[in-house]
Amino acid sequence: QVQLLESGGGLVQPGGSLRLSCAPSRTIFSPTAMGWYRQAPGKQRELVATIARRGPTGYVDSVKGRFTISRDNAQNTVYLQMNSLKPEDTAVYYCNMKSRSTPEYDYWGQGTQVTVSS
């Protein structure tokens, strides 16, 4: 069973920065896509950012210009650099890795809490 191990969450003041990291617990075939989702209390989980194997990225409008997703294909690790954080960014952030080629898979992390508050 593969686990995705997330780190980097915590408490930060508005305007601050955090960097999230996510790596699989064992070697996996290269993901087709990696992404970060978040879920705030009382809200549905939403897609924050995605990155494809060859690099194209996508972001939800609310984080464009502030968050940057990147990946290390050699280590199958994905990062989320979050700058200019706002209280509305407070949520549990989840890492996701999926493969649409054989073998197919869809792995999720346990989540890491990000709290933006003064």
N, C-alpha and C positions, 0 to 999 in steps of 0.2 A: 504494500500500500504506500503510495507516494503522498507525502505531506509537503505543503508549501509553507516555508518558514519565513515569517515577516518580522521586520524590526524597524525601529526608527520613530515610532509614534511617541506621543507625550503631550505635555502641557506647554503651550507657547503663548506669548502675548500677541495681540493684534499687530500685524506688520512684520512679524517674525517669520522664520523659515524652519522647515523640517525636511529631512530626506528619508523616505521610506525605501526599504530594500526587501526583496523577496527571492528566495532560492529554493529549489526542490531538495527534499531530504535525501534523495539518491539520484543517480544518473537517469535522465529521461531522454527520449528522442526530442530533437529540437522542436519547440512549439511553433505552430503556424502563427499564433498571435498570443500576445501577453497583454494584460490589462489590469487596471485598478478600478475598483468600484467602491462606493461608500454608502453607508446607511445611517441617517440621523434618526434620533428618537421620534417615533410616530410617523416616519416617512418610509417610502419604498426605497429599495436599493437602486442606486443609479450608477450608470457608467461614467467614470471620470475621464479616463484616458486609455487609449489602446496603442499598441505598436506592433506592426507586422514583422515577419521574419526579416524582410529586406529593408525595413526601416520606416515605411510610411506610418505617420502618427495621426491620431484624431483626439479631440478634446471636447468635453461639454463646454458650452459657451461661457458658463460662469467661472471657468478656471483658465480660459485662454489668455495667454500673456503672463500668467503667474505660475503655472505648473508646467513642468517638463518631464516627459516620460522618456526613458532610455533603457537599453538592454545590452547585456554582455552575452553574445551568442556562444562564446566558448564555455561559459559557466552556466548558461541558461538562467541568468539572473536578470531581474527587472527592477528598475528604480523609479521613484517618483520624487522629483525635486519640487518642493512647494515653497514658494516665496510670497511675500505680501499677504500672509494669511489673514483671514477674516473670521469673525465669530461664526458666520454661517458655514464655514468649512468644517466645523466641529461634527465629527461622525466617527463611526468605526469604518476603517478602510480595509478592503479585502483585495488580495491579489488573486489573479486568475491566469491560468495557462491552458491553452487548448491546442489540439492537433486535429486537423481535418484530413490528414493523410494517414495511411496505415503505419503504426497502430493509432487509432483515434483515442483521444482522451480529453477530459475536461476536469482540471484540478483546481481546487480552491484553498486559500489559506484560512486560518482561524480568525483572522481580523486583528487589527491593531488600532487602539483608540488614539484619536487626534482631538485635542481640546484646545480651542483658541479662546483665551479669556484673559482679561486684565485683573 
